[in-house]
Amino acid sequence: MAVVIARSAEEFERLRARWPRIGWQREEAELDYLLLRARTQPGVIAPFALVVAREAGVAGRIEERTLPARLGDRTLVAPKARVLRIVEGGVVGVSAVQALRPVLPEVDAVAFPPLPVGSDLARAARELGGLMRRQPLAPASPRRRLVLPATFEEFLASRTRKVRDGVRHDSARLEEAFGGARHVWKLHRPEDLEQLVGALEHVARKTYQRALGAAFADTLGERALARLGLERGWIRAYVLYCGQEPIAYWHCSTYRGTLHLLRTGFDPSYSRHRPGIYLLIRVLEDAIADPSLTVVDFGAGDAAYKRQFSSESSLEREELVLAPTWRGLRTGVVRAPVLLGAELARRARVRPAS
């Protein structure tokens, strides 16, 4: 099978006609998104794509980054590495994963996004590194989704009585507290860019997620991505206002019938009103009413709201494949003891009492 590899904007352009034929699963794997992210994100050396025939491919970027290994909340080692990072939704077809083998010596590691445990893609990724060149003891985490019902009433009826009562109680309490000052904006048009960026930044700078680097940030790169996403119909944001002040947001993307919940945040001074959950219910209500959407993807992790509002789940695991080079093998050796300690600690926490 013919394999084509692209490592520059010029080489990507030669793939533009073939790109839509591959069944990418996220907007992150769209050609223009990849190129823009490669130009604007610190630490990126080059974009990367590998296309096999007409139906398979991987999409990502080559980065200089650290690979931290943590024990609890402490990062004990973080070796620097040249990493081929495959973006979410950027792995299509086992043949494309297998075709990465000759590329491995060019980097120190290949970082795959979360892949379904036991899937053909996950097995292909693990076989790419063999027993000695893959990250050991990588934990699996759930990904929860809501298959959208026909009506919002049907959604509420499918929840437990406790959840239904909680939704109604929280909504009534917030609406009573804010009265007519409460309103929700859905920002999804190109002309919404400044309001989207301004509102999300206003809330995000007050959140704990900002300190963790997980919140929206008003940077040149984020603005460029938001502009592209609004122009292509990928990005939508929901913002809860109290009067003229934004107090909570959900930053989402839409792709191939799925609404992905990307980031969220709320002003902690309003926490007693649970504005994040109130706004999430409005997001789900809007998604159910949107005929172009069939699924809401809550993303990786197992937060309580994901368990309460999802209808299905699966286990996923990030795969890290080390290159057959001195730096690749050294990276694995340095990180392995810490990862082993973290896994033993995790098992000790979940071990049932005798």
N, C-alpha and C positions, 0 to 999 in steps of 0.2 A: 504494500500500500504506500502511496506517495505521502511523505511527511514534509510539511512546510513549517519552518520556524521563523518567527519575527522577533527582532530585538530592537527595533528602531521605528520611529514614526513613518519613515519611508517604506519600510518593509510591511508595516501594518496596513498602509494604504493599498498595497497590492492584494491584500486579503479582503478588502472592503466588500467586494461583490459576493464573496463566499461566506462572509460572516453571518448573515441572517439565516443561512441554511442550517446552522448548528443550533441545537436546542438549548441555548443558555438559560439558566434558571433565575438569574438576578440581573438587575440593571448594572451592577458592578462589572459584569462581564461584557457589557456593550462596548464596542470598539472606541467610541468617542469618550466614554466615561473612563476607560482604562488609560487612554492617552492623556486626558486631563489630569487624572490622579497622579500619573507618573511625572507630569510637569510640575505639580504644585505641592506634593507631599515631601517633607524632608526625608532624607535618607534613601530615596529611590534612585537607583542607578539607571535603570532602563525598564520599559514595559517588556512583557514577554507573552508570546502566544505560540502554541504548537497545534497545528491542524492536521488531522489524518483524513485523507480522502475528502468526503463531503459531509460526513455525519458526526465526527468526533473531534474534540479539541480540549485544550486547557488554556486558561487565560489568567494572567497574573502580572507580577512585577518582580524585578530583582532588586533587593534592598540590602543595605548595610545596617544591621540591627543587632541588638542583644537578644539572647535566648535565656531569659531568667529561669532559674529553678528555685522554687520557694518551699519553705517549711513553715506552715502556718502563714502568718502575715509577713514573714521576713524573707527577703531575697538573699540567699546565701551565695549563689554564684550566678553570673550573667555574662558568659563568654560572648565576645563579638563574633559575628559570622556574616558571611555573604549568603543570603537566603533567597531562594525562589519561592515567593509567597503566592500561592494560588488563591484567587479571590472566591468569596462565596458565590455559588452558582456557576463557577468557572471550570467545572470538571464534567465533561460530557463524553462518556464512552470509555470502556476498559482499554481499548486499543490506544487511546491518547495517553493514558497513564503509563502503559507499558512502553510507549515510544519516548518517554522521558529518560530512559536509562542512559543513552549516550550523552545527555545533557548534564548528568550528575557531577562529573568532574569539573564543570565550569563554576560550581557553587559549593558551599559547605553543607547546605541542607536544603530540602524541599519541604515547605510547610503547607500541608493541605488544610482546607477549611473543614469544619465538622462534617463527617460522612456517616451515613446510617450504619450502625454496628451490624456486621454480618453481610453487608451488601457486596455486590461484585466490585464496586468501586473501592470500597474499604479494603477488600482482600487484595486487589491489584496494587493499592498503595503500600500495603504492608509487605507484599512480595517484592516490591521494587527495592526495598532495603534489606530484605532477608532478616534473619534472626538477630544479627549483630549490629545492624545499621539502621535500626528504627528506635524511636523513643520508647523505652519500657514503661510499663505501669501507667500509661496515659488513662486518666479516668474518663468514663462515659457520662454524659449528661443528657437529660431529657430535652426534647424540643416539642412544644405543645402547639396545637393548632385548633382553630374553630372552623368546622365546615359550616358555612353560612346557611341558616334555615330560610324559609320563604318570608317570614315576618319577624319583627322584633318581639311580638307577643309569644310566638313559638319558641324563640330563644329563651325568654324568661321562664316559660313553662318547663323547659328542659333542665333548668337549674334546680338545685335542692331548695327546699323551703327556706332554710337558713340564708342561703345566698340571695334568694328573691327578696326576703324581708330586709336584708342588709342593703340591697340596691335601693329599694324604695325608701328606707329610712334615711340613708345618706343623701339621696337626692332631695328629699323633702327638707332635711335640715339645712343643706347648703342653700337651697332656693329661698327658704324662709329667712336665712341670715343675710343674703345678698339682695333679695327682692329683684326689682327691675334693673339693678346695676349689673346683674349677671348676664353675660352673653358669650357665645362660642363662635369663633371665626374659623372657617375652613379655608386655608390658603393653598391654592393649587394652580394658579394662573401665573404666567410670566410677569404680569404687572404687580403681583403680590410679593415680589422679591424683597423689597425694602421692609415691608411690614413683617414678613416671615423672619428675616434675619434680626431685625430689631427686637421683636417680641421674644424670640427664643433666647437671644443673648441676655435680655433683661431678666428672664427667669433663671437661665442656666448659671449665671455668675453667682447666684445665691445658694446653689445646691451643693450637696456633698459630692455629687457625681463630677463636678468641675475639678475638685481636688484629685479625683481618681483618673482624670483625663477621659471620662466617658460621656461628658455632657457636650452639647453643641457649643461651638465657639465661633465668634465672628472673626474669622481669618480670611485672607484673600483666597486660600484654597477652598474653604467651606462655601464662601460666596460664589465662587466659580462653579462648584458642584451643584449648589442650589439653583443657580441660574440655568445650567444645563438640564437639571432634573425637571424644573418647572416648564422649560420649553418643550421637553420630550414627553411630558405627562407622567413622569416617574415619581415625582415628589409631591407629597401633600402634608401639610401640618395642621394640627387642630390646636387652637389656643383658647384657653378660658380667661376671660377678662372680668375684673371687678371694676366697674366704671371704665376708666381709660387705662387701667393698669393690668398688664398680663400677669397671671399668677400661676398658670400651669400650662404645659404643652405636651403633645405627643408628636414626634417627628417620625413620619412614615414614608414608605415607598410602595408603589404599586408596579407589579410586573406579571404578565401572563396570568391575570385573574386572581393574583394573591396580593393582599395588603400585608406588608411587613412592618411590624412595630420596631423601629430602629432605636430611638432614644426618647427618654421622658425626663421631666423634671417639674418641680413645683416649689413655690415660695414657702419656705418652712414656717413663716409667720402665720400661714393659713392652714397649717397641718391638721388642726382639730376639725376642720371641715372636710377633710379627705378630698381635696380638689383633683388629685391625680386620678382617683378611681371614678369620681363623678365624670370627669372628662373622658375617661376610657369607655364608659358606658355610652356616651354620645358618639364616640368613634365607632363602636360596634354597631350602634343603631344606624349610623350613616352607611357603614359597609354593607349591612343587610339590605338597605334600600337601593344600593348601587348594583344594577344588573350586570355590570362588567366584572364584578368580583364574585368569587366562589369560596374563598378561604381567607382567614386571618391567621397569619403566622406570628406567634408570640416570641419567637426567637429561642435561643438556647437558655437553659436555666430552669429553675423550678420554683419561682416565686409563688406566693399564695394566690395572687390574682390569676396567674396562668392556670393553676389547677382549678380554680373556681369557674373560669369562663371558657376553658377549652373543651373540645369534644373528642380529641384523639391525641396520642403522643407516640414518640419513638425515641430510641436511644441513639446518640451520636457520639463520635469521638474524633478529636483532631489527631491527624497522623503527621509525624515528623520523621522524614527519611534523611539519614546522614549520608554524605557523599563518601565514596571510597578514596578519600584523600587524607593526608596527615591532619589538616585542620578539621575536617569533618569528623574523623575518628576521635580526635582530641576533645572536640566539643561534647561528644557522647560520653567519654570517660569522665570529664569534669562534672557533668550534670547528673550522671547515674546515681551516685551515693545520696544526693539530696532528694532525688525523685523517689528512691527506695525508702528513705526516712519518712517522706511525706505520705507515701502509701501505707506504711506500717502505722503511722499515727492515725490515718483515716480509718483503717480497719479497727484500731483500738477503740475509736469513738463509737463505731457502729456495732461493736460486738455486744450481743445480748448478755444481760447479767445472768450469772449462774445461780 
